[in-house]
Amino acid sequence: MSTGVKIALGVFAALLLMGGAFSGGLVVGWLMPGDGVASVLPANQPAIQSTVPADVTPTDLQDLFKPFWEAWQIVQEQYVDQPVDDQALMRGAIRGMLEALGDQHTSYMDPDEYNQANMPMDGEYEGIGAWVDVTGDYVKIISPMPDSPAEKAGLKPDDIVVKVDGEDMTGIDGNLVLRRILGPADTDVTLTILREGEEETFDVTIRRATIEMVSVRGEMLDNNIAYIELSTFGERTTDELKAELKTLMAQNPSGLILDLRNNGGGYLTTAIEVTSQFVNKGVVMVEEYGDGTRREYNALRGGLATDIPLVVLVNEGTASASEITAGAIQDYERGQLVGVTTFGKGSVQSWVPLNNNEGAVRVTIARWLTPEARQIHGVGLTPDVVVEFTEEDFEAERDPQLDKAIELLTSGN
């Protein structure tokens, strides 16, 4: 991959549902800082053009494709409802081919879907405020944003959106489902949710709002412990983090808690920059391609919190870019991870437009590994100290994960 290609992590969308804010690709991301905001191309890197000839079947594949053309001809001659839609058959064949790979992140968009996904969005920064995964059969909630309409409405990680305003979303591309959820502030959207452990689906009506994206929040806790919460890995996160670290480190804290819970991820460059504030040297992430080759990303110099005792809070909503940071900290034993197993999103997708405006193909081209070459995708990170956060804890306004982090830092373990 060219070093000039700017990549962002993951395949999640910011359901601020926020329109064009990060809409050069799905937040976790999409366009890198400096690329501007022009469209909602659902990619982890800028799209490239296909180099495959569109007008000829390669000679070495002609025998392989004989059964396909035989089946095609049978449909043309014998199917009961004639004439058949050749274009629909062709597009269906592409979908089936990509589905046969068994990778939910590799898929096809027909021209109409692709054009819709690239249309500028209205209502920038207006939506429900949740990180979602759009690459499965249905849109899945990764985590609601703090104090967002989604959180206030009770959405939880792993909730699956099966209907929007009563309309079944089965078979509809996740990027287009997002557009159904998008809308102006102070308007309602009703999501039909399938939740693990629940036998029946249920409806949640959410009042959309203008979402303020604040990626870093910090404060001094009791026992002289500094606390920093990262909600995303955005364009301004590194500068905000550095400013907050300078303020907190000036107070000479005895320990630091980095809260990555419900952080759906963000930009690759931001992930490396953030990790470098806590890890002062070495490889912080490895990108592995299908041919076995690897590209390593090293820590940057000048980190502001590379020596202070550190605990990182993670949960099932910790995904992609935040998993890269947490994984590097864990591999180097720079700090302990506390919470529950993370989401497990660590793959790179490229959108390739097909010739003659025939849509686009999204293909997984690489995976991310931790410095010790541990797989993130589909596995997640297991915390050093597993601490659950239950519904009862939430209702009682308790935070056992934060309490354990404080305990570890004050006890010196």
Number of C-alpha atoms within 10 A of each C-alpha: 8 5 6 6 11 18 23 31 36 32 29 33 34 32 27 30 30 29 25 22 22 29 28 25 33 30 32 34 31 31 31 27 16 8 11 12 17 17 21 26 24 30 29 31 23 21 18 11 11 14 9 11 9 10 7 8 11 10 8 8 9 12 10 10 11 11 11 12 12 11 10 14 12 11 17 16 11 9 11 9 8 10 10 13 9 12 10 11 13 12 17 13 13 17 17 13 13 18 15 11 11 9 13 15 21 21 23 26 23 18 17 12 16 23 17 17 23 18 14 18 19 14 18 21 25 25 32 31 28 28 30 30 25 24 21 15 16 20 27 23 25 27 29 28 25 16 10 19 23 28 17 15 14 10 22 20 21 20 19 24 25 22 22 20 15 12 12 12 19 14 8 13 21 25 24 17 19 22 17 16 21 26 25 19 17 13 13 18 20 17 21 22 23 19 17 12 6 9 8 9 15 13 16 17 15 22 19 24 24 20 22 11 15 14 18 22 14 19 14 16 13 8 13 14 21 24 23 20 19 24 24 30 30 26 18 14 22 21 14 16 22 18 14 18 22 12 15 19 17 9 13 12 17 16 23 26 24 21 28 26 22 28 30 38 35 33 31 26 20 26 27 24 26 25 26 26 22 24 29 20 15 15 20 29 26 21 21 19 17 10 8 8 9 14 13 16 14 19 22 18 12 14 19 18 19 16 14 16 21 25 27 27 25 30 29 22 28 32 35 34 31 34 30 30 26 31 27 26 24 22 16 16 12 20 23 22 29 24 24 24 21 26 27 19 29 25 24 23 26 22 26 19 20 20 15 8 12 15 19 23 23 20 19 19 16 20 19 28 24 26 22 15 13 16 19 23 19 12 14 23 27 17 21 16 16 16 21 15 16 12 10 9 12 11 8 9 9 14 14 16 22 20 11 18 26 22 13 18 19 15 8 10 8
